[in-house]
Structure formats: structure tokens, C-alpha cells
Amino acid sequence: METIGVIRDEDVEHSLLKEIPLSFAKGNMIMPLRRQQGKLIAAVADDRGILALHELSRHFGLRPQPLNSQAGVIIDAINRFYGQMGSAEEVMDNITGEDLSSVATEFERPKDILELTEEAPIIRLLNAILQQAVKERASDIHIEPYEKELDVRMRVDGILKRVLTPPKIIQDALISRIKIMASLDIAEKRLPQDGRIRLLIGGRDIDIRVSIIPTSFGERAVLRLLDRKQGLIGLWEVGLDKEDADRIEGLLKRTNGILLVTGPTGSGKTTTLYAALNRVHTEEKNIITVEDPVEYQLKGIGQIHVNPKIGLTFASGLRSILRQDPDVIMVGEIRDVETAEIAIQASLTGHLVLSTLHTNDAPSAIVRLIDMGVEPFLVASSLMGVVAQRLVRVICPACRESYEPSEIERSYFLGSSVLPTGPKFSLYRGKGCEQCNGKGYLGRTGIFETLVIDDKVRQLISGKTDSQSIKNAAVSQGMKTLRLDGFEKALKGITTVEEVLRVTQKDYTEG
């Protein structure tokens, strides 16, 4: 029997895969390759695969030709090639009018739910939507009902795009299928519900957070996808330059104090916090977190999931943590004065505290704490640093090109003391290629504003100074603002000026 070590794209007849179910291929450890000269060629790992190949050959009226391969090679090929098949739109096109009428009534009687097979149209459609989302690296799936239509949108690299407009008739069935997968109450349609789904999609372990809310035209669902393998990255991989990374490293070496990460929802705050936790984690330290929800499991770290329904809030969870003899505490978010004061007391009694706030920039976090009701002298004595961040799309490396900036683009750089540039310089953009689906961007990275609380800033905090004065003082001490960090990354060809302008506001400190 011949051996095949690597299964390449040219080895596979894609139309053949559409005739052989994924469950059959995985269950029998067989990777169908092609039909050639009256033979059915497939990679097999053991006797199961050989028997399955003989069965398939009889079905197609061909002679079997097995190629010996390793189980890992076959599983990888099945995940890769079956994952390329059929978008959600193609699956929707294949669902006939007869199927649609059955879909509309499929979920009316709970007893029929258990009888549904994987071939049920609504299941095929939702599976295709999830598969396409993973393939396109989407972070969120939005299923949005309107008066006469239903929209399915996906957020890829921070930008929402419509991928499908299924008929309104299947709306209830699609939402009900999501509820079943997330173990939610399918009969409750008047109240918001939250749940989780854990799936293997193309060999990848995907954790899906589900949020369903009632709207005027039916229930709306948002699914957030988290790849459990790719979730945890190092502090040096989030996009920090060496100067800012060194500052944060220095803060994390302290034994007490508060480090805050700020920014809007979806700006990568949690990823940065996890990277910081990963950096300080050693066998000698007791690290406990209280989160809403726990997004990634961290080995060797105690993680508490907030549950307000039973009275487990950030504040109550934080109080309990302090009785667990922690060295490092992470609080998912400071939402109220009670949580803020407990976190400050923890930092003043010898704990390193990491947390997040929702503010536009680093200096605003200080004013936000004071506005909550925390005494300025407590903020000044406990806060050691604030990191503000945003996510910008990265230019696709496969189609990146340099170009001569326009006069408007040039004006953003010239005269800047932080970014000295000559009269001539180049910027970069992506032309759009197959690798980035014609967008010119592939992936995201962070831009940062790191405020280290020194004696000068402490004096300003104690005097209840406004955030703009604190920002001016920090910039004079060498702090780079979000926009300037973004422009520096644009000069390096990491992102575009357009992206930086999209996610930042004008820095008045630069005049």
C-alpha cells in the first residue's frame, strides 16, 4: 500500500467531499481524495478506513485504492478541507421551500426537538454560520430581526458585515436552536437570557457566549466566539512597544498598588489583563480573579465567575478573595464605589490589584474613580499606573504596499515632537488579496497610552485637577497618547492612518 505524508490542496477533489458526510469521514478515519481512472483514492490510517473505503467504492461503482497515512494527518486534512466547504449563504440556497415550511414549525413542540437529526435544515444552517464565522476569524455573530427580514452579521477585525439575510419565517426556529445549544429556556421569549456553548469547529475548541434579548420584532441573539487555544498571549504580543512594555513590566514587579486597563467594550482590555497575569504568575504567588464572565481558563490561578442573581458581585467576590491570602488579585471591572474602595484597601494592605474601567483615555480613569466617590488621596496613594488601549486592524502582509501620503495625512506627522520625521516619508496600505478576502487588513493589534503615576501626577490627583491637566503633565514627562502610538505604528507599516483616526480622538495636548 502506498503512503501519503502530506495532503495538499491539489490532491483533493472538492466536489467528492460534498457527497461524503463529515461524520462518516471522521468516524472511519478516512480522507477521500479523488476519483481517477475508475478508482476511488482515499487516505486511511487503519482497518476501519479500509473497510469504509470499500463501502464507498461500491456506492460510487469504483475500485478502492487506499493510501496509508497517519491519524493526525487525516484529522488535520478532514478539518481543513471540510471546513472550506459551503458558506452559510450556499446552505441557505440549498434549503428548499418545503424545508422552510418545516423549519418554521420544527421547534414548536419540545418533544420533537430530540428527534431532530443533524440533517435538519435549521441545524445545517446554524452549523454553516458557525463554521463560516470561525473560518473568517469572526469575533461575534449578530442575528438581528426586523419587521420583514432577518439579518445575520459577523464582526471581523472589529468591523461588522452582513453575511446572510435568511427568510423571516425561520427566525424563531433559528433562535430556538441557539437556545437549545446554550441550555436556555426556549419557552421564555419575554426576558433577556445569557448562556454558553462549547463546540469543536474544524478541530478548534471554541467557547461561545450567547446573549439573547427581546425586541419589537422578535428575539435578537449575539454570539461571541472565543478560541480557547489562541486566547492567552504574552505581554509582548499585544502590540506594546518596548518603552511601554518596560514601564508595565516595572509596575508588575511591585508587590502592591493598582494597575488599571481602560478602554471601550471590545478594545482588548481582558486580553491585556490576562497577558499581565501570565507575566506575574509563578508557583510562589497566590493569584485569584473575579470576572464576569471567566473568558479563558488559566492554569494555576483561582477564577471566580460573578453571579449577581445569587448575590455574588464584584464587591462580594473581592471581599471573599481577601480572606484567601492572595498576592495578586484581578477584578474584571470596577463598576461602583464599593468595588473601587475594596480594591484600593486591598492595594494599600500589600496586594497587587489589576482591573479595568470604561474610559476614553488613561487620565480620565483617575477622574472617573473620584467621580464614583473615592477620596482623591486614596486614589493618589494606591494607583500606580493606567493603560488605555484600542484595537486597530493590521495591514495584510501579503499585499502591503507603500505610497506617498497626501497633504492631510502628512499634516498629522509633521511638527510632532514625539514623532520627528523629515519632509519625505512613506505610509502603507493593503491592496487587497485572496489571503485577506480583498480587505487589505488581516488581524488586529493594540495601540496604547501608558500613564505611570509619579509624584507630580499624585499632587495633581490630590488637588482634584481635571483630566486634561493630568494628561498635559504626563505628556510632558514622556507619555505617548493613543493617537501618537497609532501614528507611530502607521509609520512602521503595521496599520494605516485611516484606522488610527477611526479609533482615536484628537490629542489637544499636541496643540
C-alpha positions as CSV (number, residue, x, y, z in Angstrom):
1,M,0.0,0.0,0.0
2,E,1.4,3.4,-1.0
3,T,2.0,6.0,1.7
4,I,1.0,9.7,1.7
5,G,2.6,12.0,4.3
6,V,1.1,15.4,3.4
7,I,-2.3,16.0,1.9
8,R,-2.2,19.1,-0.3
9,D,-4.9,21.1,-2.0
10,E,-4.2,19.6,-5.4
11,D,-4.6,16.1,-4.0
12,V,-8.3,16.7,-3.1
13,E,-11.3,16.6,-5.4
14,H,-13.6,19.1,-3.5
15,S,-16.8,18.0,-5.3
16,L,-16.2,14.5,-3.9
17,L,-16.3,15.8,-0.3
18,K,-19.8,17.1,-0.8
19,E,-21.1,13.6,-1.5
20,I,-19.4,12.1,1.6
21,P,-20.7,13.3,5.1
22,L,-18.1,14.7,7.5
23,S,-19.4,12.4,10.2
24,F,-18.6,9.3,8.0
25,A,-15.1,10.6,7.3
26,K,-14.3,11.3,10.9
27,G,-15.9,8.2,12.3
28,N,-14.0,5.9,10.0
29,M,-10.7,7.9,9.9
30,I,-10.8,8.2,6.1
31,M,-9.9,11.3,4.0
32,P,-11.4,10.9,0.5
33,L,-9.0,12.3,-2.1
34,R,-10.3,11.9,-5.7
35,R,-11.8,9.8,-8.4
36,Q,-9.2,8.8,-11.0
37,Q,-9.2,6.2,-13.8
38,G,-12.0,4.2,-12.4
39,K,-10.6,4.2,-8.9
40,L,-11.6,5.9,-5.6
41,I,-8.5,7.1,-3.9
42,A,-8.5,7.9,-0.1
43,A,-6.0,8.2,2.7
44,V,-6.6,5.7,5.6
45,A,-5.0,5.1,8.9
46,D,-6.2,1.7,9.9
47,D,-8.6,-1.2,9.0
48,R,-11.6,1.0,9.8
49,G,-10.6,3.3,6.9
50,I,-10.0,0.4,4.5
51,L,-13.5,-1.1,5.2
52,A,-15.1,2.3,4.8
53,L,-13.2,2.9,1.5
54,H,-14.6,-0.5,0.2
55,E,-18.1,0.6,1.2
56,L,-17.7,4.0,-0.5
57,S,-16.2,2.3,-3.7
58,R,-19.3,0.0,-4.0
59,H,-21.5,3.1,-3.6
60,F,-19.7,5.0,-6.4
61,G,-19.1,2.0,-8.6
62,L,-15.3,2.4,-8.5
63,R,-12.3,0.3,-7.4
64,P,-10.8,1.2,-4.0
65,Q,-7.2,2.5,-3.8
66,P,-6.1,3.2,-0.2
67,L,-3.1,5.3,0.7
68,N,-1.6,4.7,4.1
69,S,-1.3,7.8,6.3
70,Q,-1.0,8.8,10.0
71,A,-4.1,9.5,12.0
72,G,-3.0,13.1,12.8
73,V,-2.5,13.9,9.1
74,I,-6.0,12.6,8.2
75,I,-7.8,14.5,11.1
76,D,-5.9,17.7,10.1
77,A,-7.0,17.2,6.4
78,I,-10.6,16.5,7.3
79,N,-10.8,19.7,9.4
80,R,-9.1,21.8,6.8
81,F,-10.9,20.6,3.6
82,Y,-14.3,20.0,5.0
83,G,-14.0,23.5,6.7
84,Q,-13.6,25.1,3.3
85,M,-16.9,23.7,2.1
86,G,-20.1,25.8,1.7
87,S,-20.7,29.2,3.2
88,A,-23.9,29.9,5.1
89,E,-25.3,31.5,2.0
90,E,-24.8,28.4,0.0
91,V,-26.5,26.3,2.6
92,M,-29.4,28.8,2.7
93,D,-29.7,28.5,-1.1
94,N,-29.9,24.7,-0.8
95,I,-32.8,24.8,1.7
96,T,-35.9,24.3,-0.4
97,G,-39.3,26.0,0.1
98,E,-40.6,22.7,1.5
99,D,-37.8,22.7,4.1
100,L,-38.6,26.3,5.1
101,S,-42.1,25.5,6.0
102,S,-40.9,22.6,8.1
103,V,-38.3,24.7,9.7
104,A,-40.9,27.2,10.8
105,T,-42.7,24.6,12.8
106,E,-39.7,22.4,13.8
107,F,-39.3,24.0,17.3
108,E,-43.0,24.4,18.3
109,R,-43.2,21.1,20.2
110,P,-40.4,20.4,22.7
111,K,-40.8,16.6,22.3
112,D,-39.8,16.8,18.6
113,I,-36.5,18.6,19.4
114,L,-34.8,15.4,20.5
115,E,-35.9,13.7,17.2
116,L,-34.1,16.3,15.1
117,T,-31.1,14.9,13.1
118,E,-28.0,16.7,12.0
119,E,-29.6,16.9,8.6
120,A,-32.4,19.1,9.8
121,P,-32.3,22.3,7.7
122,I,-32.1,24.7,10.6
123,I,-29.2,22.8,12.2
124,R,-27.4,22.7,8.9
125,L,-27.8,26.5,8.6
126,L,-26.6,27.3,12.1
127,N,-23.7,24.9,11.7
128,A,-22.7,26.6,8.5
129,I,-23.0,30.1,10.1
130,L,-20.7,29.0,13.0
131,Q,-18.3,27.3,10.6
132,Q,-18.1,30.4,8.4
133,A,-17.5,32.6,11.4
134,V,-14.6,30.5,12.6
135,K,-13.1,30.3,9.1
136,E,-13.3,34.1,8.7
137,R,-11.9,34.7,12.2
138,A,-15.1,36.5,13.3
139,S,-15.3,37.6,17.0
140,D,-19.1,38.0,17.1
141,I,-22.2,36.8,15.2
142,H,-25.3,39.0,15.3
143,I,-28.7,37.6,14.4
144,E,-31.0,40.6,14.1
145,P,-34.8,40.5,13.5
146,Y,-36.6,43.4,11.7
147,E,-40.2,43.9,10.6
148,K,-39.9,42.0,7.3
149,E,-36.5,40.4,7.3
150,L,-33.8,38.7,9.4
151,D,-30.1,39.8,9.2
152,V,-27.0,37.8,10.1
153,R,-23.9,39.9,10.5
154,M,-20.4,39.0,11.6
155,R,-17.7,41.2,13.2
156,V,-14.3,40.5,11.6
157,D,-11.3,42.5,12.9
158,G,-13.7,44.9,14.7
159,I,-15.9,45.7,11.6
160,L,-19.5,44.3,11.2
161,K,-20.5,43.0,7.8
162,R,-23.8,41.4,6.6
163,V,-23.3,37.8,5.5
164,L,-26.8,36.5,5.2
165,T,-30.4,37.6,5.0
166,P,-32.5,34.4,5.7
167,P,-36.3,34.4,5.3
168,K,-38.2,35.9,8.3
169,I,-40.1,32.6,8.6
170,I,-37.1,30.8,10.1
171,Q,-36.4,33.4,12.8
172,D,-38.0,31.6,15.8
173,A,-36.5,28.3,14.8
174,L,-33.0,29.7,14.5
175,I,-33.2,31.4,17.9
176,S,-34.7,28.3,19.5
177,R,-31.8,26.1,18.1
178,I,-29.3,28.6,19.7
179,K,-31.2,28.4,23.0
180,I,-31.1,24.6,23.0
181,M,-27.3,24.6,22.3
182,A,-26.8,27.1,25.1
183,S,-29.1,25.2,27.6
184,L,-31.6,28.2,27.8
185,D,-35.4,28.2,28.2
186,I,-36.9,28.0,24.7
187,A,-40.3,28.9,26.0
188,E,-39.2,32.2,27.6
189,K,-39.3,34.9,24.9
190,R,-40.0,38.0,27.1
191,L,-36.8,38.2,29.1
192,P,-33.1,38.5,28.2
193,Q,-31.1,35.3,28.6
194,D,-27.4,34.5,28.7
195,G,-25.7,31.2,28.2
196,R,-22.6,29.4,26.8
197,I,-21.9,26.9,24.1
198,R,-18.7,24.9,23.8
199,L,-18.0,23.3,20.4
200,L,-15.3,21.7,18.3
201,I,-15.4,23.5,14.9
202,G,-12.8,22.3,12.4
203,G,-10.7,20.8,15.2
204,R,-10.6,24.1,17.2
205,D,-12.1,24.3,20.7
206,I,-14.5,27.3,20.5
207,D,-16.2,28.8,23.5
208,I,-19.3,30.8,22.6
209,R,-21.0,33.3,24.9
210,V,-24.7,33.7,24.0
211,S,-26.8,36.8,24.7
212,I,-30.5,36.8,23.7
213,I,-32.8,39.9,24.2
214,P,-36.4,40.5,23.2
215,T,-37.0,43.3,20.7
216,S,-40.1,44.7,18.9
217,F,-39.7,42.3,16.0
218,G,-38.6,39.1,17.9
219,E,-35.6,37.9,19.8
220,R,-32.1,39.2,18.9
221,A,-29.1,37.0,19.5
222,V,-25.4,37.9,19.8
223,L,-22.8,35.1,19.9
224,R,-19.2,36.0,21.0
225,L,-16.7,33.4,19.8
226,L,-13.5,32.7,21.9
227,D,-10.8,30.4,20.7
228,R,-9.6,28.6,23.8
229,K,-6.3,27.8,22.3
230,Q,-5.4,31.2,21.0
231,G,-6.9,33.2,23.9
232,L,-3.8,33.6,26.1
233,I,-0.9,35.6,24.6
234,G,2.2,37.3,26.2
235,L,2.6,40.9,27.2
236,W,5.0,41.4,24.3
237,E,2.4,40.2,21.8
238,V,-0.5,42.5,22.4
239,G,1.1,45.4,20.5
240,L,3.1,47.3,23.2
241,D,6.3,48.9,22.1
242,K,9.5,48.3,24.1
243,E,9.2,51.5,26.1
244,D,5.6,50.9,27.2
245,A,6.2,47.2,27.8
246,D,9.2,48.0,30.1
247,R,7.0,50.5,32.0
248,I,4.3,47.9,32.6
249,E,6.9,45.3,33.5
250,G,8.3,47.6,36.1
251,L,4.8,48.2,37.6
252,L,4.0,44.4,37.7
253,K,7.2,43.8,39.7
254,R,5.8,45.9,42.6
255,T,4.2,44.0,45.5
256,N,1.2,46.4,46.0
257,G,-0.8,49.0,44.1
258,I,-3.5,49.2,41.4
259,L,-2.9,48.9,37.7
260,L,-5.9,49.8,35.6
261,V,-6.5,49.0,31.9
262,T,-9.1,51.2,30.3
263,G,-11.0,51.4,27.0
264,P,-14.4,50.8,25.5
265,T,-16.0,47.3,25.2
266,G,-14.1,45.2,22.7
267,S,-10.8,47.1,22.9
268,G,-8.8,44.1,24.2
269,K,-8.6,45.0,27.9
270,T,-9.2,41.5,29.1
271,T,-6.5,40.1,26.8
272,T,-4.0,42.6,28.2
273,L,-5.0,41.7,31.8
274,Y,-4.6,38.0,31.1
275,A,-1.2,38.8,29.5
276,A,-0.2,40.7,32.6
277,L,-1.4,37.9,34.9
278,N,0.6,35.4,32.8
279,R,3.6,37.5,33.3
280,V,3.4,37.7,37.1
281,H,2.3,34.1,37.6
282,T,4.8,31.9,39.4
283,E,4.5,29.0,41.8
284,E,5.3,31.2,44.7
285,K,2.3,33.5,44.2
286,N,-1.3,33.0,45.0
287,I,-3.4,34.7,42.2
288,I,-7.2,34.9,42.4
289,T,-9.5,36.6,39.9
290,V,-13.2,37.6,40.0
291,E,-14.6,38.0,36.4
292,D,-17.8,38.4,34.5
293,P,-17.5,36.0,32.8
294,V,-14.4,33.9,33.0
295,E,-13.3,34.1,29.4
296,Y,-10.2,31.8,29.5
297,Q,-9.1,29.2,32.0
298,L,-5.7,30.0,33.4
299,K,-3.8,27.0,34.9
300,G,-2.7,27.6,38.5
301,I,-4.9,30.6,39.0
302,G,-8.2,30.6,41.0
303,Q,-11.0,32.2,39.0
304,I,-14.4,33.2,40.3
305,H,-17.4,33.8,37.9
306,V,-19.6,36.7,39.1
307,N,-23.3,35.8,39.5
308,P,-25.4,38.7,40.7
309,K,-28.6,36.6,40.8
310,I,-27.3,34.8,43.9
311,G,-25.5,37.9,45.3
312,L,-22.0,37.1,44.0
313,T,-21.0,40.6,42.8
314,F,-17.5,42.0,42.1
315,A,-17.6,43.6,45.6
316,S,-18.7,40.5,47.5
317,G,-16.3,38.3,45.5
318,L,-13.5,40.7,46.2
319,R,-14.2,40.6,49.9
320,S,-14.0,36.8,49.9
321,I,-10.8,36.8,47.9
322,L,-9.1,38.9,50.6
323,R,-9.7,36.0,53.0
324,Q,-7.9,33.6,50.7
325,D,-4.4,35.0,51.3
326,P,-3.8,36.3,47.8
327,D,-0.7,38.0,46.4
328,V,-2.2,39.2,43.2
329,I,-5.9,40.0,42.6
330,M,-7.6,40.6,39.3
331,V,-11.1,42.3,39.3
332,G,-12.8,42.0,35.9
333,E,-14.2,45.6,36.1
334,I,-14.6,48.3,38.7
335,R,-18.2,49.3,38.2
336,D,-19.1,51.1,41.5
337,V,-17.6,52.9,44.5
338,E,-17.9,49.8,46.7
339,T,-15.7,47.7,44.4
340,A,-13.3,50.6,43.9
341,E,-12.9,51.1,47.7
342,I,-12.3,47.4,48.4
343,A,-9.8,47.2,45.6
344,I,-8.0,50.3,47.0
345,Q,-7.9,48.9,50.5
346,A,-6.5,45.6,49.1
347,S,-3.7,47.5,47.3
348,L,-2.9,49.5,50.5
349,T,-2.6,46.3,52.5
350,G,0.0,44.7,50.4
351,H,-1.8,43.3,47.3
352,L,-1.1,43.8,43.6
353,V,-4.5,44.6,42.1
354,L,-5.3,44.5,38.3
355,S,-8.6,45.7,37.0
356,T,-10.4,47.6,34.1
357,L,-12.5,50.7,33.7
358,H,-14.5,52.1,30.8
359,T,-12.9,55.5,30.0
360,N,-11.7,57.1,26.8
361,D,-8.1,57.6,27.8
362,A,-5.7,57.0,30.7
363,P,-6.0,60.3,32.7
364,S,-9.9,60.0,32.6
365,A,-9.7,56.9,34.7
366,I,-8.4,59.0,37.6
367,V,-11.3,61.4,37.4
368,R,-13.8,58.5,36.9
369,L,-12.7,57.0,40.3
370,I,-13.1,60.3,42.0
371,D,-16.5,60.9,40.4
372,M,-17.6,57.5,41.7
373,G,-17.0,58.8,45.2
374,V,-13.4,57.6,46.0
375,E,-11.4,60.1,48.0
376,P,-8.6,61.7,45.9
377,F,-5.9,61.0,48.5
378,L,-6.8,57.3,48.3
379,V,-6.6,57.3,44.5
380,A,-3.2,59.1,44.7
381,S,-1.7,56.7,47.2
382,S,-3.0,53.4,45.7
383,L,-3.0,53.9,41.9
384,M,0.4,53.1,40.3
385,G,-0.5,53.1,36.6
386,V,-3.2,53.3,33.9
387,V,-3.0,51.7,30.5
388,A,-5.6,52.9,27.9
389,Q,-5.9,50.9,24.7
390,R,-7.7,50.5,21.4
391,L,-7.5,47.8,18.7
392,V,-6.6,48.7,15.1
393,R,-6.6,46.4,12.1
394,V,-3.2,45.2,10.8
395,I,-2.3,45.7,7.2
396,C,-2.2,42.3,5.4
397,P,1.5,41.4,5.0
398,A,0.8,39.6,1.7
399,C,-0.5,42.6,-0.2
400,R,1.1,45.6,1.8
401,E,2.4,48.4,-0.4
402,S,3.9,51.8,0.4
403,Y,2.6,55.0,-1.0
404,E,3.2,58.8,-0.9
405,P,1.0,60.3,1.8
406,S,-1.5,63.1,0.9
407,E,-1.1,66.6,2.4
408,I,-3.7,65.9,5.0
409,E,-2.0,62.7,6.1
410,R,1.4,64.4,6.1
411,S,0.0,67.1,8.5
412,Y,-0.7,64.5,11.2
413,F,3.0,63.8,11.4
414,L,4.9,67.0,10.7
415,G,5.9,69.1,13.7
416,S,5.3,66.4,16.2
417,S,7.9,66.3,18.9
418,V,7.2,62.6,19.6
419,L,7.4,61.5,16.0
420,P,10.2,63.5,14.3
421,T,10.0,62.9,10.6
422,G,11.6,64.6,7.6
423,P,9.7,66.3,4.8
424,K,9.5,63.0,2.9
425,F,8.2,59.7,4.3
426,S,6.1,56.8,3.2
427,L,2.9,55.3,4.6
428,Y,1.5,51.8,3.9
429,R,-1.8,50.2,2.9
430,G,-3.1,46.8,1.8
431,K,-4.1,46.4,-1.9
432,G,-6.5,43.5,-1.0
433,C,-5.7,39.9,-1.9
434,E,-7.1,36.4,-1.5
435,Q,-5.4,36.0,1.9
436,C,-7.3,38.9,3.4
437,N,-10.5,38.5,1.3
438,G,-9.8,41.7,-0.5
439,K,-9.9,43.9,2.6
440,G,-6.3,44.8,2.9
441,Y,-6.3,44.0,6.6
442,L,-5.6,40.8,8.4
443,G,-5.9,40.6,12.2
444,R,-5.7,43.3,14.8
445,T,-3.1,44.8,17.3
446,G,-3.3,47.2,20.1
447,I,-2.3,50.9,20.4
448,F,-1.6,52.1,23.9
449,E,-1.3,55.1,26.2
450,T,0.6,54.2,29.4
451,L,0.4,56.6,32.3
452,V,2.7,55.9,35.2
453,I,1.6,57.7,38.4
454,D,4.7,59.7,39.6
455,D,5.0,62.4,42.3
456,K,3.9,65.2,40.0
457,V,0.7,63.3,38.9
458,R,0.0,62.4,42.6
459,Q,0.0,66.1,43.5
460,L,-2.4,66.8,40.7
461,I,-4.8,64.0,41.8
462,S,-4.8,65.1,45.4
463,G,-5.7,68.6,44.2
464,K,-8.7,67.3,42.2
465,T,-7.2,68.5,39.0
466,D,-9.1,67.8,35.7
467,S,-8.0,65.0,33.4
468,Q,-6.7,67.4,30.7
469,S,-4.2,68.9,33.1
470,I,-3.1,65.4,34.2
471,K,-2.7,64.5,30.5
472,N,-0.6,67.6,29.8
473,A,1.7,66.8,32.7
474,A,2.0,63.1,31.7
475,V,2.8,64.0,28.1
476,S,5.5,66.5,29.3
477,Q,7.0,63.5,31.2
478,G,7.1,61.4,28.0
479,M,3.8,59.7,27.8
480,K,2.7,58.8,24.3
481,T,-1.0,59.3,23.6
482,L,-3.2,56.7,21.9
483,R,-3.2,58.6,18.6
484,L,0.6,59.2,18.6
485,D,1.2,55.5,19.3
486,G,-1.1,54.7,16.4
487,F,0.7,57.1,14.1
488,E,4.0,55.5,15.0
489,K,2.6,52.1,14.1
490,A,1.4,53.6,10.8
491,L,4.9,54.8,10.0
492,K,6.2,51.3,10.7
493,G,3.7,49.8,8.2
494,I,1.7,47.9,10.9
495,T,-1.6,49.8,10.4
496,T,-3.0,52.7,8.4
497,V,-3.6,56.3,9.3
498,E,-7.3,55.7,8.5
499,E,-7.5,53.0,11.1
500,V,-5.8,55.2,13.8
501,L,-8.2,58.1,13.1
502,R,-11.2,55.6,13.3
503,V,-10.5,54.5,16.9
504,T,-8.9,57.6,18.5
505,Q,-9.8,61.3,19.2
506,K,-7.7,64.4,18.6
507,D,-4.9,64.9,21.1
508,Y,-5.3,68.5,22.3
509,T,-2.1,68.1,24.2
510,E,-0.3,68.4,20.9
511,G,-1.8,71.7,20.1
